[in-house]
């Protein structure tokens, strides 16, 4: 049986229901995993890069990377997200950041 495409009215109704749920605080949580910790050194080494090369390729501050790798600081949430993507898809990040 062929699945019916939602009508414009159904799309609008669904949008209104989603907006109402959002206003009521009933929206679903994100279904992504953001690591609490990430091993920046192993990620960098798996790519065969020096600290300077890694930072130049992905836009990190060298001093911040050194502090992460030495355990003096931890990457913030946004950096952990980027590092997780780099660990799995470094070429995608390189393409996205290419000037």
Helices and strands as residue ranges (DSSP letters): H 8-23, H 40-46, H 51-58, H 62-69, H 77-97
